[in-house]
Amino acid sequence: MVKRLFSLVSCLTVVMMVSAGRIDSKKVFSKAMNREVEVTIVSPTQGDGPCPVIYLLHGAFGHERSWLEIRPDLVDVADREHVIFVTPRAYNTWYFDSPRHPEVRYETFLSSELISYVDSHYRTIATRQGRAITGLSMGGHGALHTALRHPDMFGAVGSTSGGVDFRPFPQNWNIQDELGEMAANKQVWDEHVAVNLIDRIQNHQLAIIFDCGESDFFLEVNKELHQRLLGRGIDHDFIQRPGGHNSEYWANAIDYQILFFQKFFHHNKR
């Protein structure tokens, strides 16, 4: 009986190991920043053919494994949905090419160098039709900022609890470290907020989804982004649901974004 039970447990363990995706911890060299960047890549072990890629950006004070801490089952999602997740570490840079620090060039890294690395080392759909980017909080802004400035590289973009306009919070989250004090650098701040970049795209140029919790301090700036997109006639999905600025909310919200991106990927296979 004990031997049979051990065999059953062993079989279940093998099945679980086979069905789970793979987690790779990489250091990707950035020529633009002249240093290595820590990157976590979650890829499927099941399925045939190249995969679409979802770039997941962490929030302020986060790191390259933040999304795995929020959703440890991303390894299972990668297998089930046949998708690759990529999360780079960006510290509190807000994913800018900083006008103050030439060694901080995360926009260049995200839109060019990291994509080149992932496409050359993994079996990806290496076109914008197979590439999406999203993130939480600072990462939500970073995703929109990057995709709106590089719609040739990303076909879909999302944001959850995103700081899509950080100007109401000029003393928070080290933003002034990269852009300078807002009072003395108003034009620079205006040029870097996501809400001021929507004029760069036309309707249907990007598939867009963003959400925010009803108790989140970023709710009003997300509602403003929604109104500006409506004013420009740009189709998008905007979701308000109960919740605050926390891991519980993000763990739930990312499922809706993955579904949105998968619909985009499948539509563009036709």
PyMOL commands that set and color helices and strands:
alter all, ss='L'
color gray80, all
select helices_A, chain A and resi 2-19+66-70+74-81+106-121+128-130+138-149+175-179+182-184+186-192+194-196+198-200+219-231+247-267
alter helices_A, ss='H'
color red, helices_A
select strands_A, chain A and resi 22-30+35-43+53-57+84-88+131-135+156-160+207-213+237-241
alter strands_A, ss='S'
color yellow, strands_A
deselect
rebuild
show_as cartoon
